Amino acid sequence: MTYRSSREMENVVGALEDNSFLKDLNASTNEFISEIKQIFCGLTK
């Protein structure tokens, strides 16, 4: 689906900040990125 503006999208699907699934996904992604950095640092030592 495409929207003409961010405002139109928020009116249809709601604010992305209020979506608990996206909040959890963002937290998991950030944790994964942190862990990957540690793994690669360990491989280069």
Secondary structure as GFF3:
##gff-version 3
##sequence-region A 1 45
A	DSSP	alpha_helix	6	13	.	.	.	ID=ss1
A	DSSP	three_ten_helix	16	18	.	.	.	ID=ss2
A	DSSP	alpha_helix	20	44	.	.	.	ID=ss3
###
